[in-house]
Amino acid sequence: MSAAEKDHVYKILDLVGSSETSIEDAVKNAISRAAKTVRDIKWFEVVQTRGHVENGAVRHFQVTLRIGFTLEE
């Protein structure tokens, strides 16, 4: 196996996902949507979490995340 075959180069893409249900669902929504057009997603990192409050209640969860995917040769 050559060095090129075992060494990976990743591209990083920033995404924002949202959900009315949970932070976890916001992450899953962002990744599943990105997976429709981005191939070989390998990892994600949540870099910011926030939400929308209305009348004293949480209405939406929102996360900013970075996803890493391998570049094609």
N, CA, C and O atoms as a CHARMM CRD file, in Angstrom:
* protein
*
  292
    1    1 MET  N      0.84500  -1.17500   0.00000 PROA 1      0.00000
    2    1 MET  CA     0.00000   0.00000   0.00000 PROA 1      0.00000
    3    1 MET  C      0.89200   1.24000   0.00000 PROA 1      0.00000
    4    1 MET  O      1.78800   1.36000   0.83600 PROA 1      0.00000
    5    2 SER  N      0.65600   2.14100  -0.91200 PROA 2      0.00000
    6    2 SER  CA     1.45100   3.36000  -0.98700 PROA 2      0.00000
    7    2 SER  C      0.96500   4.37300   0.03300 PROA 2      0.00000
    8    2 SER  O     -0.12400   4.23000   0.58800 PROA 2      0.00000
    9    3 ALA  N      1.77800   5.40500   0.28400 PROA 3      0.00000
   10    3 ALA  CA     1.41200   6.45800   1.23300 PROA 3      0.00000
   11    3 ALA  C      0.11800   7.14600   0.80000 PROA 3      0.00000
   12    3 ALA  O     -0.70500   7.51200   1.63900 PROA 3      0.00000
   13    4 ALA  N     -0.06000   7.32000  -0.51200 PROA 4      0.00000
   14    4 ALA  CA    -1.26200   7.98500  -1.01600 PROA 4      0.00000
   15    4 ALA  C     -2.52400   7.17300  -0.73200 PROA 4      0.00000
   16    4 ALA  O     -3.60300   7.74100  -0.56300 PROA 4      0.00000
   17    5 GLU  N     -2.39300   5.84600  -0.67800 PROA 5      0.00000
   18    5 GLU  CA    -3.55300   5.00000  -0.43000 PROA 5      0.00000
   19    5 GLU  C     -3.97100   5.00500   1.03600 PROA 5      0.00000
   20    5 GLU  O     -5.15000   4.81000   1.33200 PROA 5      0.00000
   21    6 LYS  N     -3.03100   5.22400   1.96900 PROA 6      0.00000
   22    6 LYS  CA    -3.39400   5.17400   3.37400 PROA 6      0.00000
   23    6 LYS  C     -3.53300   6.55100   4.02100 PROA 6      0.00000
   24    6 LYS  O     -4.15800   6.66600   5.07500 PROA 6      0.00000
   25    7 ASP  N     -2.96700   7.59800   3.41700 PROA 7      0.00000
   26    7 ASP  CA    -3.08200   8.94800   3.95100 PROA 7      0.00000
   27    7 ASP  C     -4.32300   9.61400   3.37400 PROA 7      0.00000
   28    7 ASP  O     -4.59000   9.52500   2.17600 PROA 7      0.00000
   29    8 HSD  N     -5.06900  10.27400   4.22900 PROA 8      0.00000
   30    8 HSD  CA    -6.30100  10.92600   3.78700 PROA 8      0.00000
   31    8 HSD  C     -6.15200  12.43400   3.83200 PROA 8      0.00000
   32    8 HSD  O     -5.47400  12.98000   4.70300 PROA 8      0.00000
   33    9 VAL  N     -6.78400  13.08900   2.89600 PROA 9      0.00000
   34    9 VAL  CA    -6.88800  14.53800   2.89700 PROA 9      0.00000
   35    9 VAL  C     -8.37800  14.84500   2.98800 PROA 9      0.00000
   36    9 VAL  O     -9.18600  14.30800   2.23000 PROA 9      0.00000
   37   10 TYR  N     -8.72200  15.71700   3.92700 PROA 10     0.00000
   38   10 TYR  CA   -10.12100  16.04300   4.16000 PROA 10     0.00000
   39   10 TYR  C    -10.41600  17.48500   3.78100 PROA 10     0.00000
   40   10 TYR  O     -9.56300  18.36200   3.91600 PROA 10     0.00000
   41   11 LYS  N    -11.60300  17.71300   3.31800 PROA 11     0.00000
   42   11 LYS  CA   -12.13000  19.06000   3.12500 PROA 11     0.00000
   43   11 LYS  C    -13.13300  19.28100   4.24700 PROA 11     0.00000
   44   11 LYS  O    -13.84500  18.35800   4.64300 PROA 11     0.00000
   45   12 ILE  N    -13.18800  20.51100   4.76100 PROA 12     0.00000
   46   12 ILE  CA   -14.10000  20.83900   5.85200 PROA 12     0.00000
   47   12 ILE  C    -15.17800  21.77600   5.34000 PROA 12     0.00000
   48   12 ILE  O    -14.90000  22.73200   4.61500 PROA 12     0.00000
   49   13 LEU  N    -16.40700  21.49000   5.72500 PROA 13     0.00000
   50   13 LEU  CA   -17.55800  22.27700   5.30900 PROA 13     0.00000
   51   13 LEU  C    -18.35000  22.66400   6.56100 PROA 13     0.00000
   52   13 LEU  O    -18.63400  21.81300   7.40500 PROA 13     0.00000
   53   14 ASP  N    -18.70300  23.94100   6.68100 PROA 14     0.00000
   54   14 ASP  CA   -19.51700  24.39900   7.80700 PROA 14     0.00000
   55   14 ASP  C    -20.99100  24.30900   7.44000 PROA 14     0.00000
   56   14 ASP  O    -21.38900  24.67900   6.33600 PROA 14     0.00000
   57   15 LEU  N    -21.79900  23.81300   8.38000 PROA 15     0.00000
   58   15 LEU  CA   -23.23900  23.66400   8.18500 PROA 15     0.00000
   59   15 LEU  C    -23.97800  24.20400   9.41100 PROA 15     0.00000
   60   15 LEU  O    -23.41400  24.27700  10.50300 PROA 15     0.00000
   61   16 VAL  N    -25.21500  24.57100   9.22400 PROA 16     0.00000
   62   16 VAL  CA   -26.09400  24.91500  10.34100 PROA 16     0.00000
   63   16 VAL  C    -27.34300  24.05700  10.20700 PROA 16     0.00000
   64   16 VAL  O    -28.02200  24.08700   9.18100 PROA 16     0.00000
   65   17 GLY  N    -27.63800  23.29500  11.25000 PROA 17     0.00000
   66   17 GLY  CA   -28.83500  22.45900  11.26200 PROA 17     0.00000
   67   17 GLY  C    -29.79100  22.93800  12.33200 PROA 17     0.00000
   68   17 GLY  O    -29.37600  23.52800  13.32900 PROA 17     0.00000
   69   18 SER  N    -31.06700  22.68500  12.12600 PROA 18     0.00000
   70   18 SER  CA   -32.05300  23.10300  13.13000 PROA 18     0.00000
   71   18 SER  C    -33.10000  22.01200  13.32300 PROA 18     0.00000
   72   18 SER  O    -33.29200  21.13700  12.47800 PROA 18     0.00000
   73   19 SER  N    -33.76600  22.10100  14.47100 PROA 19     0.00000
   74   19 SER  CA   -34.81700  21.14400  14.79500 PROA 19     0.00000
   75   19 SER  C    -35.71300  21.75700  15.86100 PROA 19     0.00000
   76   19 SER  O    -35.24500  22.51000  16.71400 PROA 19     0.00000
   77   20 GLU  N    -36.97800  21.44000  15.81200 PROA 20     0.00000
   78   20 GLU  CA   -37.90000  21.84600  16.87700 PROA 20     0.00000
   79   20 GLU  C    -37.82600  20.88300  18.04600 PROA 20     0.00000
   80   20 GLU  O    -38.34800  21.17700  19.12200 PROA 20     0.00000
   81   21 THR  N    -37.18000  19.72600  17.85400 PROA 21     0.00000
   82   21 THR  CA   -37.18400  18.65200  18.83300 PROA 21     0.00000
   83   21 THR  C    -35.96500  18.63200  19.75600 PROA 21     0.00000
   84   21 THR  O    -36.11400  18.61500  20.97800 PROA 21     0.00000
   85   22 SER  N    -34.72800  18.63400  19.16300 PROA 22     0.00000
   86   22 SER  CA   -33.53700  18.47300  19.99400 PROA 22     0.00000
   87   22 SER  C    -32.27300  18.89000  19.24500 PROA 22     0.00000
   88   22 SER  O    -32.27400  19.06000  18.02500 PROA 22     0.00000
   89   23 ILE  N    -31.20300  19.04700  20.01300 PROA 23     0.00000
   90   23 ILE  CA   -29.89500  19.32800  19.43400 PROA 23     0.00000
   91   23 ILE  C    -29.46000  18.15100  18.57400 PROA 23     0.00000
   92   23 ILE  O    -28.94000  18.33600  17.47400 PROA 23     0.00000
   93   24 GLU  N    -29.67300  16.94700  19.07500 PROA 24     0.00000
   94   24 GLU  CA   -29.29400  15.73900  18.32900 PROA 24     0.00000
   95   24 GLU  C    -30.00100  15.69500  16.97100 PROA 24     0.00000
   96   24 GLU  O    -29.37700  15.38000  15.95800 PROA 24     0.00000
   97   25 ASP  N    -31.28000  16.00400  16.94900 PROA 25     0.00000
   98   25 ASP  CA   -32.00500  16.01900  15.67500 PROA 25     0.00000
   99   25 ASP  C    -31.49200  17.11600  14.75200 PROA 25     0.00000
  100   25 ASP  O    -31.47600  16.93300  13.53500 PROA 25     0.00000
  101   26 ALA  N    -31.07400  18.25200  15.30500 PROA 26     0.00000
  102   26 ALA  CA   -30.51000  19.32500  14.48600 PROA 26     0.00000
  103   26 ALA  C    -29.23200  18.85400  13.79000 PROA 26     0.00000
  104   26 ALA  O    -29.01400  19.15500  12.61600 PROA 26     0.00000
  105   27 VAL  N    -28.39200  18.11600  14.51300 PROA 27     0.00000
  106   27 VAL  CA   -27.16700  17.55600  13.93100 PROA 27     0.00000
  107   27 VAL  C    -27.52800  16.54500  12.84100 PROA 27     0.00000
  108   27 VAL  O    -26.98300  16.59200  11.73800 PROA 27     0.00000
  109   28 LYS  N    -28.43500  15.64600  13.15200 PROA 28     0.00000
  110   28 LYS  CA   -28.83700  14.61500  12.18100 PROA 28     0.00000
  111   28 LYS  C    -29.45100  15.24500  10.93300 PROA 28     0.00000
  112   28 LYS  O    -29.19400  14.77800   9.82300 PROA 28     0.00000
  113   29 ASN  N    -30.25500  16.29200  11.09200 PROA 29     0.00000
  114   29 ASN  CA   -30.85800  16.96200   9.94000 PROA 29     0.00000
  115   29 ASN  C    -29.79500  17.56900   9.03400 PROA 29     0.00000
  116   29 ASN  O    -29.87500  17.44600   7.81200 PROA 29     0.00000
  117   30 ALA  N    -28.80100  18.22200   9.62500 PROA 30     0.00000
  118   30 ALA  CA   -27.73700  18.84000   8.83100 PROA 30     0.00000
  119   30 ALA  C    -26.93200  17.78600   8.07100 PROA 30     0.00000
  120   30 ALA  O    -26.65100  17.94900   6.88400 PROA 30     0.00000
  121   31 ILE  N    -26.56700  16.71400   8.75500 PROA 31     0.00000
  122   31 ILE  CA   -25.74200  15.68100   8.12000 PROA 31     0.00000
  123   31 ILE  C    -26.52200  14.93400   7.04900 PROA 31     0.00000
  124   31 ILE  O    -25.98200  14.66100   5.97600 PROA 31     0.00000
  125   32 SER  N    -27.77100  14.59800   7.31500 PROA 32     0.00000
  126   32 SER  CA   -28.53300  13.84800   6.30300 PROA 32     0.00000
  127   32 SER  C    -28.77700  14.70000   5.05800 PROA 32     0.00000
  128   32 SER  O    -28.78300  14.17900   3.94200 PROA 32     0.00000
  129   33 ARG  N    -28.97600  15.99200   5.24000 PROA 33     0.00000
  130   33 ARG  CA   -29.16800  16.88000   4.08400 PROA 33     0.00000
  131   33 ARG  C    -27.86000  17.01500   3.29900 PROA 33     0.00000
  132   33 ARG  O    -27.86500  16.96200   2.06900 PROA 33     0.00000
  133   34 ALA  N    -26.74800  17.18900   4.00500 PROA 34     0.00000
  134   34 ALA  CA   -25.45300  17.31100   3.32900 PROA 34     0.00000
  135   34 ALA  C    -25.09400  16.03000   2.57500 PROA 34     0.00000
  136   34 ALA  O    -24.50200  16.08800   1.49700 PROA 34     0.00000
  137   35 ALA  N    -25.44900  14.88400   3.13400 PROA 35     0.00000
  138   35 ALA  CA   -25.11200  13.59700   2.52000 PROA 35     0.00000
  139   35 ALA  C    -25.78900  13.39600   1.16900 PROA 35     0.00000
  140   35 ALA  O    -25.38400  12.52400   0.40100 PROA 35     0.00000
  141   36 LYS  N    -26.81300  14.18900   0.87100 PROA 36     0.00000
  142   36 LYS  CA   -27.45700  14.08600  -0.43800 PROA 36     0.00000
  143   36 LYS  C    -26.56700  14.60200  -1.55700 PROA 36     0.00000
  144   36 LYS  O    -26.71900  14.18400  -2.70500 PROA 36     0.00000
  145   37 THR  N    -25.63700  15.50500  -1.24400 PROA 37     0.00000
  146   37 THR  CA   -24.78000  16.08100  -2.28500 PROA 37     0.00000
  147   37 THR  C    -23.28700  15.96000  -1.99000 PROA 37     0.00000
  148   37 THR  O    -22.47000  16.18700  -2.88200 PROA 37     0.00000
  149   38 VAL  N    -22.91300  15.60900  -0.76500 PROA 38     0.00000
  150   38 VAL  CA   -21.49700  15.47900  -0.40200 PROA 38     0.00000
  151   38 VAL  C    -21.20300  14.00800  -0.15300 PROA 38     0.00000
  152   38 VAL  O    -21.85500  13.36800   0.67200 PROA 38     0.00000
  153   39 ARG  N    -20.21300  13.47300  -0.87200 PROA 39     0.00000
  154   39 ARG  CA   -19.84800  12.06200  -0.70400 PROA 39     0.00000
  155   39 ARG  C    -18.73800  11.91300   0.32600 PROA 39     0.00000
  156   39 ARG  O    -17.97400  12.84700   0.57200 PROA 39     0.00000
  157   40 ASP  N    -18.65900  10.74900   0.91500 PROA 40     0.00000
  158   40 ASP  CA   -17.56800  10.34800   1.80900 PROA 40     0.00000
  159   40 ASP  C    -17.42800  11.21800   3.05600 PROA 40     0.00000
  160   40 ASP  O    -16.31300  11.54300   3.46600 PROA 40     0.00000
  161   41 ILE  N    -18.56200  11.59700   3.66300 PROA 41     0.00000
  162   41 ILE  CA   -18.50500  12.32000   4.93900 PROA 41     0.00000
  163   41 ILE  C    -17.95000  11.34700   5.98200 PROA 41     0.00000
  164   41 ILE  O    -18.43300  10.22300   6.11700 PROA 41     0.00000
  165   42 LYS  N    -16.93000  11.79700   6.71500 PROA 42     0.00000
  166   42 LYS  CA   -16.25600  10.91300   7.66900 PROA 42     0.00000
  167   42 LYS  C    -16.43900  11.32400   9.12100 PROA 42     0.00000
  168   42 LYS  O    -16.41300  10.46300  10.00000 PROA 42     0.00000
  169   43 TRP  N    -16.62200  12.60700   9.40200 PROA 43     0.00000
  170   43 TRP  CA   -16.72700  13.04500  10.79300 PROA 43     0.00000
  171   43 TRP  C    -17.45500  14.37500  10.87400 PROA 43     0.00000
  172   43 TRP  O    -17.63600  15.06700   9.87200 PROA 43     0.00000
  173   44 PHE  N    -17.86900  14.72100  12.08900 PROA 44     0.00000
  174   44 PHE  CA   -18.45300  16.03900  12.32700 PROA 44     0.00000
  175   44 PHE  C    -18.00100  16.55000  13.68300 PROA 44     0.00000
  176   44 PHE  O    -17.61300  15.77700  14.55900 PROA 44     0.00000
  177   45 GLU  N    -18.05800  17.87200  13.84200 PROA 45     0.00000
  178   45 GLU  CA   -17.71200  18.53300  15.09100 PROA 45     0.00000
  179   45 GLU  C    -18.73500  19.64500  15.32100 PROA 45     0.00000
  180   45 GLU  O    -18.91200  20.50900  14.46300 PROA 45     0.00000
  181   46 VAL  N    -19.40100  19.62800  16.45800 PROA 46     0.00000
  182   46 VAL  CA   -20.33000  20.70300  16.79600 PROA 46     0.00000
  183   46 VAL  C    -19.50100  21.86300  17.34800 PROA 46     0.00000
  184   46 VAL  O    -18.77000  21.70300  18.32600 PROA 46     0.00000
  185   47 VAL  N    -19.62200  23.03400  16.71400 PROA 47     0.00000
  186   47 VAL  CA   -18.81500  24.18000  17.13300 PROA 47     0.00000
  187   47 VAL  C    -19.63400  25.25600  17.83800 PROA 47     0.00000
  188   47 VAL  O    -19.07000  26.12400  18.50400 PROA 47     0.00000
  189   48 GLN  N    -20.94900  25.20800  17.69700 PROA 48     0.00000
  190   48 GLN  CA   -21.79300  26.18800  18.36700 PROA 48     0.00000
  191   48 GLN  C    -23.20200  25.62100  18.51800 PROA 48     0.00000
  192   48 GLN  O    -23.71100  24.94000  17.62700 PROA 48     0.00000
  193   49 THR  N    -23.81200  25.90900  19.64200 PROA 49     0.00000
  194   49 THR  CA   -25.18900  25.49700  19.89000 PROA 49     0.00000
  195   49 THR  C    -25.97700  26.72700  20.34000 PROA 49     0.00000
  196   49 THR  O    -25.51900  27.49100  21.18900 PROA 49     0.00000
  197   50 ARG  N    -27.13500  26.90500  19.77500 PROA 50     0.00000
  198   50 ARG  CA   -27.99800  28.01600  20.18200 PROA 50     0.00000
  199   50 ARG  C    -29.45000  27.62000  19.93600 PROA 50     0.00000
  200   50 ARG  O    -29.73500  26.56600  19.36900 PROA 50     0.00000
  201   51 GLY  N    -30.34700  28.47200  20.36600 PROA 51     0.00000
  202   51 GLY  CA   -31.75800  28.17100  20.17800 PROA 51     0.00000
  203   51 GLY  C    -32.58600  29.43000  20.08600 PROA 51     0.00000
  204   51 GLY  O    -32.11300  30.54600  20.29800 PROA 51     0.00000
  205   52 HSD  N    -33.82600  29.20400  19.76300 PROA 52     0.00000
  206   52 HSD  CA   -34.79800  30.28700  19.62300 PROA 52     0.00000
  207   52 HSD  C    -35.84400  30.10700  20.71000 PROA 52     0.00000
  208   52 HSD  O    -36.42200  29.03000  20.85700 PROA 52     0.00000
  209   53 VAL  N    -36.08400  31.17500  21.47300 PROA 53     0.00000
  210   53 VAL  CA   -37.06100  31.12800  22.56000 PROA 53     0.00000
  211   53 VAL  C    -38.22700  32.02800  22.20000 PROA 53     0.00000
  212   53 VAL  O    -38.05400  33.15300  21.73000 PROA 53     0.00000
  213   54 GLU  N    -39.42400  31.49900  22.43700 PROA 54     0.00000
  214   54 GLU  CA   -40.63800  32.25100  22.15000 PROA 54     0.00000
  215   54 GLU  C    -41.60300  32.07700  23.33100 PROA 54     0.00000
  216   54 GLU  O    -41.92700  30.95000  23.70700 PROA 54     0.00000
  217   55 ASN  N    -42.05600  33.17900  23.90800 PROA 55     0.00000
  218   55 ASN  CA   -42.97900  33.13700  25.04900 PROA 55     0.00000
  219   55 ASN  C    -42.46900  32.25300  26.18200 PROA 55     0.00000
  220   55 ASN  O    -43.23700  31.51600  26.80000 PROA 55     0.00000
  221   56 GLY  N    -41.16200  32.33400  26.44900 PROA 56     0.00000
  222   56 GLY  CA   -40.57400  31.58700  27.54900 PROA 56     0.00000
  223   56 GLY  C    -40.34500  30.11300  27.29200 PROA 56     0.00000
  224   56 GLY  O    -39.99800  29.37300  28.21300 PROA 56     0.00000
  225   57 ALA  N    -40.53300  29.66800  26.05100 PROA 57     0.00000
  226   57 ALA  CA   -40.34000  28.24900  25.72100 PROA 57     0.00000
  227   57 ALA  C    -39.37800  28.11300  24.54500 PROA 57     0.00000
  228   57 ALA  O    -39.34800  28.95300  23.64500 PROA 57     0.00000
  229   58 VAL  N    -38.59500  27.03800  24.57200 PROA 58     0.00000
  230   58 VAL  CA   -37.68000  26.76200  23.46200 PROA 58     0.00000
  231   58 VAL  C    -38.49900  26.35400  22.24800 PROA 58     0.00000
  232   58 VAL  O    -39.30700  25.42700  22.31800 PROA 58     0.00000
  233   59 ARG  N    -38.28800  27.04900  21.13800 PROA 59     0.00000
  234   59 ARG  CA   -39.01700  26.74700  19.89600 PROA 59     0.00000
  235   59 ARG  C    -38.15600  25.98500  18.89500 PROA 59     0.00000
  236   59 ARG  O    -38.65200  25.09600  18.20200 PROA 59     0.00000
  237   60 HSD  N    -36.87700  26.32500  18.81400 PROA 60     0.00000
  238   60 HSD  CA   -35.96600  25.66500  17.87000 PROA 60     0.00000
  239   60 HSD  C    -34.58900  25.50800  18.50800 PROA 60     0.00000
  240   60 HSD  O    -34.13200  26.36400  19.26500 PROA 60     0.00000
  241   61 PHE  N    -33.95000  24.40600  18.18600 PROA 61     0.00000
  242   61 PHE  CA   -32.54700  24.19100  18.51000 PROA 61     0.00000
  243   61 PHE  C    -31.76800  24.39900  17.21800 PROA 61     0.00000
  244   61 PHE  O    -32.21900  24.00100  16.14400 PROA 61     0.00000
  245   62 GLN  N    -30.60900  25.01600  17.32400 PROA 62     0.00000
  246   62 GLN  CA   -29.79300  25.25600  16.13700 PROA 62     0.00000
  247   62 GLN  C    -28.34100  24.95400  16.48000 PROA 62     0.00000
  248   62 GLN  O    -27.84400  25.37400  17.52500 PROA 62     0.00000
  249   63 VAL  N    -27.66600  24.22900  15.60200 PROA 63     0.00000
  250   63 VAL  CA   -26.25300  23.89700  15.80000 PROA 63     0.00000
  251   63 VAL  C    -25.45300  24.28100  14.56500 PROA 63     0.00000
  252   63 VAL  O    -25.90400  24.12500  13.43000 PROA 63     0.00000
  253   64 THR  N    -24.26900  24.78100  14.81700 PROA 64     0.00000
  254   64 THR  CA   -23.30200  24.98400  13.74100 PROA 64     0.00000
  255   64 THR  C    -22.30700  23.84900  13.86200 PROA 64     0.00000
  256   64 THR  O    -21.75800  23.61200  14.93800 PROA 64     0.00000
  257   65 LEU  N    -22.07200  23.14900  12.77300 PROA 65     0.00000
  258   65 LEU  CA   -21.13000  22.04600  12.81400 PROA 65     0.00000
  259   65 LEU  C    -20.23500  22.06300  11.59800 PROA 65     0.00000
  260   65 LEU  O    -20.56600  22.62400  10.55400 PROA 65     0.00000
  261   66 ARG  N    -19.09800  21.43200  11.76700 PROA 66     0.00000
  262   66 ARG  CA   -18.16700  21.22200  10.66600 PROA 66     0.00000
  263   66 ARG  C    -18.20800  19.74600  10.33000 PROA 66     0.00000
  264   66 ARG  O    -18.18400  18.88900  11.21300 PROA 66     0.00000
  265   67 ILE  N    -18.26900  19.46600   9.04900 PROA 67     0.00000
  266   67 ILE  CA   -18.15500  18.07800   8.61700 PROA 67     0.00000
  267   67 ILE  C    -16.86500  17.93700   7.82200 PROA 67     0.00000
  268   67 ILE  O    -16.44100  18.86500   7.13300 PROA 67     0.00000
  269   68 GLY  N    -16.25700  16.78300   7.92600 PROA 68     0.00000
  270   68 GLY  CA   -15.05800  16.48100   7.16000 PROA 68     0.00000
  271   68 GLY  C    -15.36500  15.35600   6.19500 PROA 68     0.00000
  272   68 GLY  O    -15.99900  14.36100   6.54800 PROA 68     0.00000
  273   69 PHE  N    -14.90200  15.53500   4.97500 PROA 69     0.00000
  274   69 PHE  CA   -15.08700  14.45700   3.99400 PROA 69     0.00000
  275   69 PHE  C    -13.81200  14.31100   3.18800 PROA 69     0.00000
  276   69 PHE  O    -13.06400  15.27000   2.99700 PROA 69     0.00000
  277   70 THR  N    -13.57700  13.08300   2.71400 PROA 70     0.00000
  278   70 THR  CA   -12.35000  12.81500   1.97800 PROA 70     0.00000
  279   70 THR  C    -12.47600  13.32100   0.55500 PROA 70     0.00000
  280   70 THR  O    -13.53400  13.23400  -0.06700 PROA 70     0.00000
  281   71 LEU  N    -11.36900  13.85400   0.05500 PROA 71     0.00000
  282   71 LEU  CA   -11.32800  14.31800  -1.32100 PROA 71     0.00000
  283   71 LEU  C    -11.10600  13.14700  -2.25500 PROA 71     0.00000
  284   71 LEU  O    -10.36400  12.21500  -1.94400 PROA 71     0.00000
  285   72 GLU  N    -11.75700  13.20600  -3.39800 PROA 72     0.00000
  286   72 GLU  CA   -11.57000  12.15600  -4.39500 PROA 72     0.00000
  287   72 GLU  C    -10.25600  12.38100  -5.12000 PROA 72     0.00000
  288   72 GLU  O     -9.78400  13.51000  -5.25300 PROA 72     0.00000
  289   73 GLU  N     -9.68300  11.29800  -5.57900 PROA 73     0.00000
  290   73 GLU  CA    -8.41500  11.38700  -6.30200 PROA 73     0.00000
  291   73 GLU  C     -8.65600  11.79000  -7.73800 PROA 73     0.00000
  292   73 GLU  O     -7.70600  11.91800  -8.51100 PROA 73     0.00000
